[in-house]
Amino acid sequence: MTSLKGKTLFISGASRGIGLAIALRAARDGANVVIAAKTAEPHPKLKGTIYTAAEEIRAAGGKALPVLCDIRDEAQVMAAIEQTVAEFGGIDICVNNASAISLTNSQGTDMKRFDLMMGINTRGTFMVSKYCIPHLKKATNPHILMLSPPLDMKTKWFEHSTAYTMAKFGMSMCVLGLSGELKSAGVAVNALWPRTTIATAAVGNLLGGEAMMRASRTPEIMGDAAHAILVKPSREFTGQFCIDDKVLYAAGVRDFEPYRVDRSVPLMSDFFVPDDDVPPPGVTVQALPSVGAAQASR
């Protein structure tokens, strides 16, 4: 399979950034995309709502269903999935993209923020997947994709931001568990993570402003990498922790320059990329400052 035409994708947090890039890439194939997110009204610092995302998806050639949904709320998640099935007849792909962040140490993390990160990242990912699974089992080539990192259990990822790392790795632990649970049913469960920082509003607002944006790749690399995963045979590709440019290199991409925001600025590595993960030939990435120094990610 090389196209997502006619497939139905349920994407959490798809009103902007990486989630929207994945949605738009699928839309260009003629896919049906459900934008399940909380943003119904414009935010002063964050561009995009579920309705503006729906307009972009339709303009790109797909069908769109904007659904106001807080993935911490079980009733809202169940209703959103029921609405999806009623509109499009089923679900082929579940993309767990929604995430909350606070790169703070134990003393700088209040429990309300801890609960937010665990509720959205780990619990929300588990719950959205849980309620999509019965529908995915009926699909022809079903996939679950988490926007979460490889499980690289090193102290350096935890020491400055224990709560956030636990919450993101919780998403990746869902990949480990669900890929095993669903293998016999033919439902693929994989993770995707960027090698470099990605030029999203969160990076611009939190990580390092314009300078970090220029050292980043565009969200389109994640959209293209997600597409390359989601068209793979679900019974043959599961339980994998993928890095965006390696996925694309395996799919035949050799020129990654078009994804750069500013080709004159060295690319900056994202958090959680294992030290022993070798980039594709010709790709050079600078090490990101420590989490404690940088104080942010997406």
ZADO-1210 file (C-alpha; in nm, 4 decimals, padded with zeros to 6 digits):
<atoms>
<atom x="00.0000" y="00.0000" z="00.0000" code="MET" pos="1"/>
<atom x="00.1344" y="00.3416" z="-00.0933" code="THR" pos="2"/>
<atom x="-00.1685" y="00.5617" z="-00.0316" code="SER" pos="3"/>
<atom x="-00.4040" y="00.6433" z="00.2539" code="LEU" pos="4"/>
<atom x="-00.6907" y="00.7251" z="00.0162" code="LYS" pos="5"/>
<atom x="-01.0225" y="00.6489" z="00.1824" code="GLY" pos="6"/>
<atom x="-00.8594" y="00.5623" z="00.5158" code="LYS" pos="7"/>
<atom x="-00.9941" y="00.7193" z="00.8351" code="THR" pos="8"/>
<atom x="-00.7419" y="00.8672" z="01.0788" code="LEU" pos="9"/>
<atom x="-00.8296" y="00.9656" z="01.4350" code="PHE" pos="10"/>
<atom x="-00.5575" y="01.2130" z="01.5421" code="ILE" pos="11"/>
<atom x="-00.5375" y="01.3667" z="01.8889" code="SER" pos="12"/>
<atom x="-00.4013" y="01.7213" z="01.9054" code="GLY" pos="13"/>
<atom x="-00.4140" y="01.7734" z="01.5299" code="ALA" pos="14"/>
<atom x="-00.5084" y="02.1413" z="01.5292" code="SER" pos="15"/>
<atom x="-00.1474" y="02.2535" z="01.4748" code="ARG" pos="16"/>
<atom x="00.2156" y="02.1490" z="01.4522" code="GLY" pos="17"/>
<atom x="00.3169" y="01.7881" z="01.3974" code="ILE" pos="18"/>
<atom x="-00.0368" y="01.6535" z="01.4346" code="GLY" pos="19"/>
<atom x="-00.1599" y="01.8855" z="01.1618" code="LEU" pos="20"/>
<atom x="00.1362" y="01.7953" z="00.9370" code="ALA" pos="21"/>
<atom x="00.0443" y="01.4258" z="00.9666" code="ILE" pos="22"/>
<atom x="-00.3177" y="01.5119" z="00.8920" code="ALA" pos="23"/>
<atom x="-00.2311" y="01.7188" z="00.5848" code="LEU" pos="24"/>
<atom x="-00.0045" y="01.4490" z="00.4401" code="ARG" pos="25"/>
<atom x="-00.2862" y="01.1968" z="00.4734" code="ALA" pos="26"/>
<atom x="-00.5333" y="01.4470" z="00.3293" code="ALA" pos="27"/>
<atom x="-00.3263" y="01.4777" z="00.0125" code="ARG" pos="28"/>
<atom x="-00.3966" y="01.1088" z="-00.0447" code="ASP" pos="29"/>
<atom x="-00.7690" y="01.1671" z="00.0005" code="GLY" pos="30"/>
<atom x="-00.7977" y="01.0383" z="00.3574" code="ALA" pos="31"/>
<atom x="-01.0670" y="01.1115" z="00.6151" code="ASN" pos="32"/>
<atom x="-00.9174" y="01.2926" z="00.9145" code="VAL" pos="33"/>
<atom x="-01.0685" y="01.3448" z="01.2563" code="VAL" pos="34"/>
<atom x="-00.9127" y="01.6375" z="01.4440" code="ILE" pos="35"/>
<atom x="-00.9687" y="01.5552" z="01.8117" code="ALA" pos="36"/>
<atom x="-00.8376" y="01.8482" z="02.0145" code="ALA" pos="37"/>
<atom x="-00.9321" y="02.1081" z="02.2753" code="LYS" pos="38"/>
<atom x="-00.8712" y="02.4248" z="02.0758" code="THR" pos="39"/>
<atom x="-01.1996" y="02.5645" z="01.9473" code="ALA" pos="40"/>
<atom x="-01.1102" y="02.9322" z="01.9943" code="GLU" pos="41"/>
<atom x="-00.7884" y="03.1014" z="01.8723" code="PRO" pos="42"/>
<atom x="-00.5068" y="03.1144" z="02.1281" code="HIS" pos="43"/>
<atom x="-00.2908" y="03.4298" z="02.1488" code="PRO" pos="44"/>
<atom x="00.0351" y="03.2291" z="02.1315" code="LYS" pos="45"/>
<atom x="-00.0734" y="02.9145" z="01.9467" code="LEU" pos="46"/>
<atom x="-00.1948" y="02.9286" z="01.5890" code="LYS" pos="47"/>
<atom x="-00.4790" y="02.7057" z="01.4784" code="GLY" pos="48"/>
<atom x="-00.8058" y="02.5553" z="01.5980" code="THR" pos="49"/>
<atom x="-00.9859" y="02.2331" z="01.5125" code="ILE" pos="50"/>
<atom x="-01.1885" y="02.4338" z="01.2603" code="TYR" pos="51"/>
<atom x="-00.8955" y="02.6008" z="01.0822" code="THR" pos="52"/>
<atom x="-00.7242" y="02.2599" z="01.0697" code="ALA" pos="53"/>
<atom x="-01.0371" y="02.1113" z="00.9107" code="ALA" pos="54"/>
<atom x="-01.0335" y="02.3823" z="00.6449" code="GLU" pos="55"/>
<atom x="-00.6686" y="02.3065" z="00.5627" code="GLU" pos="56"/>
<atom x="-00.7371" y="01.9336" z="00.5434" code="ILE" pos="57"/>
<atom x="-01.0253" y="01.9848" z="00.3030" code="ARG" pos="58"/>
<atom x="-00.8164" y="02.2225" z="00.0911" code="ALA" pos="59"/>
<atom x="-00.5455" y="01.9545" z="00.0726" code="ALA" pos="60"/>
<atom x="-00.7916" y="01.7021" z="-00.0686" code="GLY" pos="61"/>
<atom x="-00.9161" y="01.5142" z="00.2363" code="GLY" pos="62"/>
<atom x="-01.2366" y="01.4949" z="00.4334" code="LYS" pos="63"/>
<atom x="-01.2299" y="01.6458" z="00.7816" code="ALA" pos="64"/>
<atom x="-01.4277" y="01.6080" z="01.1025" code="LEU" pos="65"/>
<atom x="-01.3345" y="01.8577" z="01.3759" code="PRO" pos="66"/>
<atom x="-01.4226" y="01.7214" z="01.7199" code="VAL" pos="67"/>
<atom x="-01.3818" y="01.9154" z="02.0425" code="LEU" pos="68"/>
<atom x="-01.2269" y="01.6571" z="02.2742" code="CYS" pos="69"/>
<atom x="-01.0224" y="01.6607" z="02.5942" code="ASP" pos="70"/>
<atom x="-00.8498" y="01.3217" z="02.5877" code="ILE" pos="71"/>
<atom x="-00.8375" y="01.3186" z="02.9691" code="ARG" pos="72"/>
<atom x="-01.2167" y="01.2842" z="02.9733" code="ASP" pos="73"/>
<atom x="-01.3345" y="00.9279" z="02.9119" code="GLU" pos="74"/>
<atom x="-01.6852" y="01.0264" z="02.8066" code="ALA" pos="75"/>
<atom x="-01.5514" y="01.2801" z="02.5550" code="GLN" pos="76"/>
<atom x="-01.3095" y="01.0260" z="02.4058" code="VAL" pos="77"/>
<atom x="-01.5827" y="00.7634" z="02.3716" code="MET" pos="78"/>
<atom x="-01.8181" y="01.0180" z="02.2146" code="ALA" pos="79"/>
<atom x="-01.5507" y="01.1401" z="01.9715" code="ALA" pos="80"/>
<atom x="-01.4813" y="00.7855" z="01.8547" code="ILE" pos="81"/>
<atom x="-01.8523" y="00.7122" z="01.8192" code="GLU" pos="82"/>
<atom x="-01.8900" y="01.0314" z="01.6139" code="GLN" pos="83"/>
<atom x="-01.5981" y="00.9234" z="01.3942" code="THR" pos="84"/>
<atom x="-01.7493" y="00.5837" z="01.3239" code="VAL" pos="85"/>
<atom x="-02.0898" y="00.7374" z="01.2554" code="ALA" pos="86"/>
<atom x="-01.9359" y="00.9840" z="01.0074" code="GLU" pos="87"/>
<atom x="-01.6859" y="00.7633" z="00.8265" code="PHE" pos="88"/>
<atom x="-01.7951" y="00.4053" z="00.9010" code="GLY" pos="89"/>
<atom x="-01.4904" y="00.2981" z="01.1010" code="GLY" pos="90"/>
<atom x="-01.1333" y="00.3804" z="01.2051" code="ILE" pos="91"/>
<atom x="-00.8215" y="00.2625" z="01.0213" code="ASP" pos="92"/>
<atom x="-00.5516" y="00.4593" z="01.2012" code="ILE" pos="93"/>
<atom x="-00.5127" y="00.6071" z="01.5498" code="CYS" pos="94"/>
<atom x="-00.2435" y="00.8727" z="01.5958" code="VAL" pos="95"/>
<atom x="-00.1651" y="00.9683" z="01.9557" code="ASN" pos="96"/>
<atom x="-00.0077" y="01.3099" z="01.9116" code="ASN" pos="97"/>
<atom x="-00.1540" y="01.5199" z="02.1949" code="ALA" pos="98"/>
<atom x="00.1009" y="01.5959" z="02.4652" code="SER" pos="99"/>
<atom x="00.1687" y="01.8283" z="02.7584" code="ALA" pos="100"/>
<atom x="00.5114" y="01.9414" z="02.8753" code="ILE" pos="101"/>
<atom x="00.6916" y="02.0936" z="03.1688" code="SER" pos="102"/>
<atom x="01.0683" y="02.0414" z="03.1739" code="LEU" pos="103"/>
<atom x="01.1020" y="02.1043" z="03.5451" code="THR" pos="104"/>
<atom x="01.2670" y="01.9116" z="03.8257" code="ASN" pos="105"/>
<atom x="01.0818" y="01.7609" z="04.1208" code="SER" pos="106"/>
<atom x="01.0684" y="02.0876" z="04.3149" code="GLN" pos="107"/>
<atom x="00.9630" y="02.2904" z="04.0130" code="GLY" pos="108"/>
<atom x="00.6800" y="02.0577" z="03.9109" code="THR" pos="109"/>
<atom x="00.3534" y="02.1243" z="04.0887" code="ASP" pos="110"/>
<atom x="00.1216" y="01.8269" z="04.1172" code="MET" pos="111"/>
<atom x="-00.1436" y="01.9862" z="03.8984" code="LYS" pos="112"/>
<atom x="00.1093" y="01.9968" z="03.6138" code="ARG" pos="113"/>
<atom x="00.2240" y="01.6425" z="03.6931" code="PHE" pos="114"/>
<atom x="-00.1343" y="01.5218" z="03.6668" code="ASP" pos="115"/>
<atom x="-00.1822" y="01.7136" z="03.3400" code="LEU" pos="116"/>
<atom x="00.1198" y="01.5471" z="03.1779" code="MET" pos="117"/>
<atom x="00.0326" y="01.1994" z="03.3013" code="MET" pos="118"/>
<atom x="-00.3332" y="01.2530" z="03.2140" code="GLY" pos="119"/>
<atom x="-00.2703" y="01.3630" z="02.8555" code="ILE" pos="120"/>
<atom x="00.0507" y="01.1842" z="02.7600" code="ASN" pos="121"/>
<atom x="00.0283" y="00.8447" z="02.9274" code="THR" pos="122"/>
<atom x="-00.3349" y="00.7984" z="03.0321" code="ARG" pos="123"/>
<atom x="-00.4763" y="00.9822" z="02.7306" code="GLY" pos="124"/>
<atom x="-00.2689" y="00.7759" z="02.4893" code="THR" pos="125"/>
<atom x="-00.3753" y="00.4539" z="02.6582" code="PHE" pos="126"/>
<atom x="-00.7425" y="00.5545" z="02.6634" code="MET" pos="127"/>
<atom x="-00.7659" y="00.6791" z="02.3043" code="VAL" pos="128"/>
<atom x="-00.5942" y="00.3605" z="02.1885" code="SER" pos="129"/>
<atom x="-00.8187" y="00.1437" z="02.4079" code="LYS" pos="130"/>
<atom x="-01.1404" y="00.2789" z="02.2588" code="TYR" pos="131"/>
<atom x="-01.0086" y="00.2800" z="01.9002" code="CYS" pos="132"/>
<atom x="-00.8895" y="-00.0816" z="01.9142" code="ILE" pos="133"/>
<atom x="-01.2283" y="-00.2530" z="01.8652" code="PRO" pos="134"/>
<atom x="-01.2742" y="-00.0520" z="01.5434" code="HIS" pos="135"/>
<atom x="-00.9138" y="-00.0967" z="01.4317" code="LEU" pos="136"/>
<atom x="-00.9528" y="-00.4736" z="01.4540" code="LYS" pos="137"/>
<atom x="-01.2149" y="-00.4491" z="01.1792" code="LYS" pos="138"/>
<atom x="-00.9885" y="-00.2455" z="00.9476" code="ALA" pos="139"/>
<atom x="-00.7843" y="-00.3794" z="00.6565" code="THR" pos="140"/>
<atom x="-00.4439" y="-00.2378" z="00.7498" code="ASN" pos="141"/>
<atom x="-00.4824" y="-00.0909" z="01.0994" code="PRO" pos="142"/>
<atom x="-00.2162" y="00.1177" z="01.2714" code="HIS" pos="143"/>
<atom x="-00.1666" y="00.2939" z="01.6030" code="ILE" pos="144"/>
<atom x="00.1128" y="00.5519" z="01.6023" code="LEU" pos="145"/>
<atom x="00.2466" y="00.7270" z="01.9133" code="MET" pos="146"/>
<atom x="00.4449" y="01.0495" z="01.8877" code="LEU" pos="147"/>
<atom x="00.6838" y="00.9337" z="02.1550" code="SER" pos="148"/>
<atom x="01.0555" y="00.8581" z="02.1956" code="PRO" pos="149"/>
<atom x="01.2650" y="00.5424" z="02.2003" code="PRO" pos="150"/>
<atom x="01.2849" y="00.3903" z="02.5473" code="LEU" pos="151"/>
<atom x="01.6426" y="00.4971" z="02.6161" code="ASP" pos="152"/>
<atom x="01.6598" y="00.4482" z="02.9921" code="MET" pos="153"/>
<atom x="01.9399" y="00.6898" z="03.0735" code="LYS" pos="154"/>
<atom x="01.9600" y="00.9118" z="03.3812" code="THR" pos="155"/>
<atom x="02.0247" y="01.2196" z="03.1688" code="LYS" pos="156"/>
<atom x="01.6723" y="01.2111" z="03.0252" code="TRP" pos="157"/>
<atom x="01.5161" y="01.1951" z="03.3720" code="PHE" pos="158"/>
<atom x="01.7315" y="01.3998" z="03.6062" code="GLU" pos="159"/>
<atom x="01.6111" y="01.7456" z="03.4996" code="HIS" pos="160"/>
<atom x="01.2511" y="01.6548" z="03.4141" code="SER" pos="161"/>
<atom x="01.1461" y="01.3320" z="03.5844" code="THR" pos="162"/>
<atom x="00.7723" y="01.3920" z="03.5522" code="ALA" pos="163"/>
<atom x="00.7733" y="01.4845" z="03.1818" code="TYR" pos="164"/>
<atom x="01.0052" y="01.1999" z="03.0893" code="THR" pos="165"/>
<atom x="00.7888" y="00.9523" z="03.2803" code="MET" pos="166"/>
<atom x="00.4821" y="01.0807" z="03.0963" code="ALA" pos="167"/>
<atom x="00.6432" y="01.0606" z="02.7484" code="LYS" pos="168"/>
<atom x="00.8034" y="00.7235" z="02.8166" code="PHE" pos="169"/>
<atom x="00.4610" y="00.6096" z="02.9360" code="GLY" pos="170"/>
<atom x="00.3399" y="00.6640" z="02.5800" code="MET" pos="171"/>
<atom x="00.6301" y="00.4538" z="02.4534" code="SER" pos="172"/>
<atom x="00.5535" y="00.1806" z="02.7066" code="MET" pos="173"/>
<atom x="00.2065" y="00.1661" z="02.5505" code="CYS" pos="174"/>
<atom x="00.3836" y="00.0830" z="02.2237" code="VAL" pos="175"/>
<atom x="00.5684" y="-00.2049" z="02.3875" code="LEU" pos="176"/>
<atom x="00.2593" y="-00.3464" z="02.5510" code="GLY" pos="177"/>
<atom x="-00.0026" y="-00.2894" z="02.2835" code="LEU" pos="178"/>
<atom x="00.2193" y="-00.4085" z="01.9985" code="SER" pos="179"/>
<atom x="00.2500" y="-00.7413" z="02.1771" code="GLY" pos="180"/>
<atom x="-00.1169" y="-00.7541" z="02.2734" code="GLU" pos="181"/>
<atom x="-00.2423" y="-00.6746" z="01.9228" code="LEU" pos="182"/>
<atom x="00.0128" y="-00.8578" z="01.7080" code="LYS" pos="183"/>
<atom x="-00.2077" y="-01.1606" z="01.6479" code="SER" pos="184"/>
<atom x="-00.4952" y="-00.9291" z="01.5528" code="ALA" pos="185"/>
<atom x="-00.2791" y="-00.7611" z="01.2886" code="GLY" pos="186"/>
<atom x="-00.2919" y="-00.4135" z="01.4439" code="VAL" pos="187"/>
<atom x="00.0455" y="-00.2390" z="01.4143" code="ALA" pos="188"/>
<atom x="00.1593" y="-00.0236" z="01.7066" code="VAL" pos="189"/>
<atom x="00.4677" y="00.1940" z="01.6574" code="ASN" pos="190"/>
<atom x="00.6328" y="00.5135" z="01.7830" code="ALA" pos="191"/>
<atom x="00.7746" y="00.8045" z="01.5842" code="LEU" pos="192"/>
<atom x="01.0157" y="01.0686" z="01.7137" code="TRP" pos="193"/>
<atom x="01.2124" y="01.3473" z="01.5424" code="PRO" pos="194"/>
<atom x="01.5921" y="01.3498" z="01.5299" code="ARG" pos="195"/>
<atom x="01.5960" y="01.7293" z="01.5427" code="THR" pos="196"/>
<atom x="01.3870" y="01.9953" z="01.7038" code="THR" pos="197"/>
<atom x="01.0789" y="02.0702" z="01.4934" code="ILE" pos="198"/>
<atom x="00.9657" y="02.4235" z="01.4105" code="ALA" pos="199"/>
<atom x="00.6397" y="02.4311" z="01.6008" code="THR" pos="200"/>
<atom x="00.4833" y="02.7049" z="01.8102" code="ALA" pos="201"/>
<atom x="00.5839" y="02.5220" z="02.1270" code="ALA" pos="202"/>
<atom x="00.9515" y="02.5243" z="02.0276" code="VAL" pos="203"/>
<atom x="00.9324" y="02.8891" z="01.9335" code="GLY" pos="204"/>
<atom x="00.7530" y="02.9864" z="02.2524" code="ASN" pos="205"/>
<atom x="00.9353" y="02.7639" z="02.5011" code="LEU" pos="206"/>
<atom x="01.2610" y="02.6198" z="02.3775" code="LEU" pos="207"/>
<atom x="01.4608" y="02.9030" z="02.2312" code="GLY" pos="208"/>
<atom x="01.2557" y="03.1416" z="02.0236" code="GLY" pos="209"/>
<atom x="01.3564" y="03.2338" z="01.6712" code="GLU" pos="210"/>
<atom x="01.7109" y="03.0989" z="01.7066" code="ALA" pos="211"/>
<atom x="01.5892" y="02.7483" z="01.7872" code="MET" pos="212"/>
<atom x="01.3249" y="02.7629" z="01.5158" code="MET" pos="213"/>
<atom x="01.5977" y="02.8324" z="01.2588" code="ARG" pos="214"/>
<atom x="01.7964" y="02.5327" z="01.3864" code="ALA" pos="215"/>
<atom x="01.4962" y="02.3046" z="01.3372" code="SER" pos="216"/>
<atom x="01.3307" y="02.1034" z="01.0649" code="ARG" pos="217"/>
<atom x="00.9753" y="02.1717" z="00.9539" code="THR" pos="218"/>
<atom x="00.6798" y="01.9615" z="01.0750" code="PRO" pos="219"/>
<atom x="00.6484" y="01.8207" z="00.7224" code="GLU" pos="220"/>
<atom x="00.9304" y="01.5738" z="00.7897" code="ILE" pos="221"/>
<atom x="00.7173" y="01.4163" z="01.0614" code="MET" pos="222"/>
<atom x="00.4133" y="01.4164" z="00.8346" code="GLY" pos="223"/>
<atom x="00.6074" y="01.2359" z="00.5626" code="ASP" pos="224"/>
<atom x="00.7678" y="00.9909" z="00.8065" code="ALA" pos="225"/>
<atom x="00.4320" y="00.9090" z="00.9645" code="ALA" pos="226"/>
<atom x="00.2880" y="00.8456" z="00.6182" code="HIS" pos="227"/>
<atom x="00.5756" y="00.6086" z="00.5377" code="ALA" pos="228"/>
<atom x="00.4940" y="00.4083" z="00.8527" code="ILE" pos="229"/>
<atom x="00.1169" y="00.4095" z="00.8106" code="LEU" pos="230"/>
<atom x="00.1268" y="00.2626" z="00.4593" code="VAL" pos="231"/>
<atom x="00.3395" y="-00.0340" z="00.5738" code="LYS" pos="232"/>
<atom x="00.1724" y="-00.3756" z="00.6126" code="PRO" pos="233"/>
<atom x="00.0450" y="-00.3760" z="00.9702" code="SER" pos="234"/>
<atom x="00.1268" y="-00.7443" z="01.0246" code="ARG" pos="235"/>
<atom x="00.4879" y="-00.6942" z="00.9197" code="GLU" pos="236"/>
<atom x="00.5876" y="-00.3671" z="01.0897" code="PHE" pos="237"/>
<atom x="00.4999" y="-00.3307" z="01.4564" code="THR" pos="238"/>
<atom x="00.6625" y="-00.2625" z="01.7920" code="GLY" pos="239"/>
<atom x="00.9150" y="-00.0251" z="01.6355" code="GLN" pos="240"/>
<atom x="01.0579" y="00.2984" z="01.7781" code="PHE" pos="241"/>
<atom x="01.1241" y="00.5060" z="01.4680" code="CYS" pos="242"/>
<atom x="01.3279" y="00.8205" z="01.4079" code="ILE" pos="243"/>
<atom x="01.1881" y="01.0418" z="01.1310" code="ASP" pos="244"/>
<atom x="01.4844" y="01.0704" z="00.8924" code="ASP" pos="245"/>
<atom x="01.5774" y="00.7023" z="00.9243" code="LYS" pos="246"/>
<atom x="01.2229" y="00.6039" z="00.8269" code="VAL" pos="247"/>
<atom x="01.2391" y="00.8315" z="00.5236" code="LEU" pos="248"/>
<atom x="01.5888" y="00.7149" z="00.4273" code="TYR" pos="249"/>
<atom x="01.4635" y="00.3553" z="00.4311" code="ALA" pos="250"/>
<atom x="01.1753" y="00.4704" z="00.2090" code="ALA" pos="251"/>
<atom x="01.4192" y="00.6128" z="-00.0478" code="GLY" pos="252"/>
<atom x="01.4587" y="00.9776" z="00.0576" code="VAL" pos="253"/>
<atom x="01.8156" y="01.1017" z="00.0142" code="ARG" pos="254"/>
<atom x="01.7798" y="01.4795" z="00.0314" code="ASP" pos="255"/>
<atom x="01.6705" y="01.6132" z="00.3703" code="PHE" pos="256"/>
<atom x="01.7656" y="01.9746" z="00.3007" code="GLU" pos="257"/>
<atom x="01.4115" y="02.0800" z="00.1973" code="PRO" pos="258"/>
<atom x="01.2958" y="02.0062" z="00.5514" code="TYR" pos="259"/>
<atom x="01.5342" y="02.2582" z="00.7081" code="ARG" pos="260"/>
<atom x="01.3992" y="02.5937" z="00.8229" code="VAL" pos="261"/>
<atom x="01.7331" y="02.7668" z="00.7620" code="ASP" pos="262"/>
<atom x="02.0069" y="02.5799" z="00.5767" code="ARG" pos="263"/>
<atom x="02.2729" y="02.8202" z="00.7077" code="SER" pos="264"/>
<atom x="02.2118" y="02.7153" z="01.0696" code="VAL" pos="265"/>
<atom x="02.3292" y="02.3776" z="01.2107" code="PRO" pos="266"/>
<atom x="02.0466" y="02.1407" z="01.3018" code="LEU" pos="267"/>
<atom x="01.9797" y="02.0880" z="01.6724" code="MET" pos="268"/>
<atom x="01.9125" y="01.7419" z="01.8128" code="SER" pos="269"/>
<atom x="01.5854" y="01.6787" z="01.9912" code="ASP" pos="270"/>
<atom x="01.5639" y="01.5334" z="02.3417" code="PHE" pos="271"/>
<atom x="01.5487" y="01.1563" z="02.3917" code="PHE" pos="272"/>
<atom x="01.7412" y="01.0597" z="02.0759" code="VAL" pos="273"/>
<atom x="01.9771" y="00.7796" z="02.1889" code="PRO" pos="274"/>
<atom x="02.3480" y="00.8610" z="02.1679" code="ASP" pos="275"/>
<atom x="02.4142" y="00.5511" z="01.9587" code="ASP" pos="276"/>
<atom x="02.1468" y="00.6304" z="01.7000" code="ASP" pos="277"/>
<atom x="02.3351" y="00.7070" z="01.3798" code="VAL" pos="278"/>
<atom x="02.1751" y="00.9604" z="01.1406" code="PRO" pos="279"/>
<atom x="02.1452" y="00.8902" z="00.7671" code="PRO" pos="280"/>
<atom x="02.4504" y="00.9647" z="00.5498" code="PRO" pos="281"/>
<atom x="02.5110" y="01.3374" z="00.5080" code="GLY" pos="282"/>
<atom x="02.3011" y="01.4410" z="00.8080" code="VAL" pos="283"/>
<atom x="02.4848" y="01.6299" z="01.0832" code="THR" pos="284"/>
<atom x="02.3123" y="01.7315" z="01.4045" code="VAL" pos="285"/>
<atom x="02.4400" y="01.9304" z="01.7013" code="GLN" pos="286"/>
<atom x="02.3802" y="01.8044" z="02.0523" code="ALA" pos="287"/>
<atom x="02.0996" y="01.9851" z="02.2310" code="LEU" pos="288"/>
<atom x="02.1884" y="02.1590" z="02.5586" code="PRO" pos="289"/>
<atom x="02.0802" y="01.9659" z="02.8672" code="SER" pos="290"/>
<atom x="01.7125" y="01.9620" z="02.9517" code="VAL" pos="291"/>
<atom x="01.7852" y="02.1723" z="03.2564" code="GLY" pos="292"/>
<atom x="01.9542" y="02.4375" z="03.0448" code="ALA" pos="293"/>
<atom x="01.7086" y="02.4350" z="02.7597" code="ALA" pos="294"/>
<atom x="01.3928" y="02.4205" z="02.9749" code="GLN" pos="295"/>
<atom x="01.1615" y="02.3004" z="02.6970" code="ALA" pos="296"/>
<atom x="01.0679" y="02.0811" z="02.4046" code="SER" pos="297"/>
<atom x="00.7488" y="02.0416" z="02.2079" code="ARG" pos="298"/>
</atoms>
